[in-house]
Amino acid sequence: MQAQTPHVAPAKSTPRAFKRLLVTGGCGFIGANFIHFVMANRPGISIVNLDLMTYSGNAENLADFAGSPRYTFVQGDICDRAIVDRLLDDCDGVVHFAAESHVDRSIIDAGPFIRTNVGGTQVILDALRARGAADKAVPRMLYISTDEVYGSLPLDRPELLFTEDSPITPNSPYAASKSAGDGLVRAYHHTFGLDLVTTRCSNNFGPYHFPEKVIPLFVTNLIDGEKVPLYGDGLNVRDWLHVEDHCDAVLTVMEKGTPGEVYNVGGNNERNNIELTRTILQLMGKGEEMIRYVKDRPGHDRRYAIDASKIRRELGWEPTRSAWPRALEHTIDWYRNNQAWWRRVKSGEYRTYYAAQYGKA
């Protein structure tokens, strides 16, 4: 039997200190939480937030920083090379969150996902490459990917987990678009030597989450006395990560990650959707009569599960805010206490989409 070559961890790079980060998509759920995290934990860092303000972008998420000398908002498109070039002149790091991210919408129309998630990523990478060719300082970039690029794991093999070396086998148009961005980042590092790192995270939850995603959708529906639409048999499994844990991991990888490496980020919280639903119902004092089973979406992956041992071993990160069900209860409390925020969000275009996706109760 041929001996296998043991895995050798790459040499650790010197931790970096940043002065000014360009955050793309900073008005979205994870981007906004990341800006809050950096502003609270790195007083020496200022933020430039580039956001196109599509349906899920919300300037209210960052109202706390209006007028702060450490925060600058620029409304613009990551596919606009001139804007990207201009903003890179003043930044020493890029955290690339901007993406179309809702699987259901990608099934309806993949076009915006390809344009933003693939084309937008290429624009930023080409801008970084051009800076190097012009002997300008080239910022480090972190590409925010997803565990969905790995495809699906079987329900009857709980020992299987996604590692950074798992095959990339996307099963939805959204996942395929993120996989393409993933591939571009890898290629631009290996071909052009750019300082690029990637994180692939599991499902996030927490404050400022756009209420088309399952947890805020279910919580806000129940606050209003509406039933919750549960796909299929409810047995699909996801690993749930509190968004603040994710933000901590992103900053850790920005500061300590090795160029060209990928780091999985997970919460050690595998739950199937029916278990998640029942926990939300219990925490909100509701019964199972509030569940409305709806037709499953096409190609619905059965199970995601993250092995995050690499980031723990090499960078010293592990989740500390995702304890279940306490973190979920705190999230529910946030939506109870911030009803003005989500009631403004759950209106207009969102309601049209909701009716088209789930039908009338």
PAVO-267885 format. One record per residue (C-alpha): residue in one letter; x negated, y negated, z negated. Coordinates in steps of 0.02 Angstrom, whole numbers, plus 50000, padded with zeros to 5 digits. Example, Ala and Ser with C-alpha at 12.3 -4.5 7.8 and 13.67 -1.06 7.14 Angstrom:
A493855022549610S493165005349643
END
This chain:
M500005000050000Q499304983250050A498914971749905Q499854955549901T498934939249889P499364931149721H500194914149724V498974900449682A499714884249619P499084868749712A497894857449621K498814844649518S498734826849582T498334811949471P499944804649396R500494788949487A501104772449418F502304762949531K502694744449534R504114743349660L505194757549725L506284757449879V507824767649837T508924772249984G510764775349950G510624767649777C512474763149766G512994781449775F513204793449631I511444800249604G510554784949673A511454773249553N511104784549406F509274785149457I509164766149460H509954765449287F508694778449227V507174769349297M507744752349234A507954759649059N506374770349054R505074761549162P505084742949121G503584740149236I504514746149392S505654735249499I506914742249622V507434737849800N509074746449839L509474749150024D511264754950049L512424754150199M513954754050083T514944767650169Y516524774550085S515584782149936G514434767449902N515014756549759A514124740449706E515054741249539N513924755749491L512484743349472A513384727949410D512334728349252F510814722649352A511564707849444G510324693549428S508934704449359P507204699949429R506844718649433Y508284723049549T508594718349731F510054724549835V509944725050025Q511464730550124G510794739350277D510604755450374I509164767650352C509294770450540D508814752150567R506934752850589A506684734050573I507484733750400V506504748950342D504854741650404R505184725250314L505624733250149L504144745050151D502964730050152D503384726549970C503554744249900D502334757549842G503594771849833V505184777749920V506534788449841H507654794049983F509404798049919A510404790650064A511434804550143E513154810150192S513424823650063H515194830750058V515294848050137D517154846550173R516894830650274S515474838750372I516674852450426I517884839350491D516534829350582A514664833350579G514154818050679P513874805850533F512864819250443I511684821650588R511474803050614T511114798750432N510324814450359V509224818550509G509054802450609G508904791250456T507584802250379Q506594802050541V506664782950546I505904781650373L504574794650411D504094785950573A503974769350481L502804777250353R501764785150492A501624768450583R500984760150426G499574772750416A499134770150598A499044751350566D497914753650413K499284747550296A499644755050126V500774770150146P502014772950002R502374790149932M504104796549979L505204808949888Y506554817149994I508094822349895S508674838949966T509894851949899D509994870149851E511274872049991V509864873250118Y509534890850051G511244897350101S512194909249987L511784922649859P512884938049829L514004938049677D513504955849631R511634952049617P511494940149467E509624942949456L509334934249623L508864915949616F508324903049744T506464899449734E505494886649835D504954901049949S506724907249984P507224906950169I508104891350232T509784897850294P511084883750290N512904888650310S513794871850328P513504856950443Y513014846750288A511734859750233A511064861050410S510804842250417K509874842350251S508834857150310A508334847250464G507784832850354D506844845150245G505934851650398L505474834250458V504714830050289R503684845950292A503134842850471Y502634824650442H501604829550291H500694843550380T500494834650547F500154816850492G499554818850313L500914808050237D501134808450049L502824817050042V503684827649910T505394836149908T506634841049774R508044853449798C509344851649662S510884861049608N512614853349588N512584836949489F513914830049372G514054814349266P514564795949274Y514934786549436H515314802549534F516424799149684P518084807949648E518114818949802K516904830749714V517634844349605I517314838449426P517834820149443L519254825349559F519954837649432V519694826249282T520504810949361N521944821349429L522294828249256I522234811049176D523614806249298G524614822149266E524234829349438K523754847449472V521994852049524P521694859949696L520624875549673Y519884883549830G520184901849869D519964914549728G518934902549621L517484914649606N516184903949696V514714900849579R513704884749559D512284879449444W512784863149358L511474849749320H511844833549228V511364818949338E510224811349206D509224827449201H509084826349390C508504808149381D507184813049253A506584826849370V506524815049520L505464802449426T504344816449362V504044822749539M503734805049603E502414802349469K501624819649455G502114830049607T500814836949727P500924830349906G501804842350024E502604852449885V504434856849855Y505174857649680N506824866049635V507844857049503G509214866649411G510234865549252N510294883949199N512184882349202E512924895249320R514824894449317N516114900649439N517444888249492I518864896449395E517814896049236L517374877749269T519204873749298R519784882549140T518464873649036I519024856649103L520844861249067Q520404866648890L519374851048853M520814840248916G522184849748825K523004856448983G523614873749032E523324884449186E524984878949258M524004863549315I523004874049440R523584873449621Y522704886549726V522334880449902K521644888650058D519764891250048R518664880450157P517784888550306G516104896650268H516214893250081D514564899450003R514864911749863R513434908049743Y512014895749717A510744898749579I509104889549552D507434895849487A506664879849419S505134888049341K503914879349459I504344861649405R504314867149223R502654876149242E501744863349350L502514846649298G503214850049124W505034845949165E506554855349103P508384850449080T508834843048910R510514834648946S511484848449034A512014859048884W513704866948917P515084862548879R514504847148780A513824838248935L515444841749027E516464834948881H515424818948881T515734817249068I517604819149044D517534805648910W516654793949033Y518084795549157R519364793049020N518474777248964N518154770249139Q519844772049222A519754754949306W518194760949400W518924776849472R520664770049502R519904757249620V518944771249705K520434782949722S521384771649840G521514767250024E520434777950137Y520104790550000R521964794649981T522134797150169Y520684809450165Y521364818350011A523054821350093A522244827850252Q521074839550157Y522224846850025G523994843050085K525404836849976A525744844549808
END
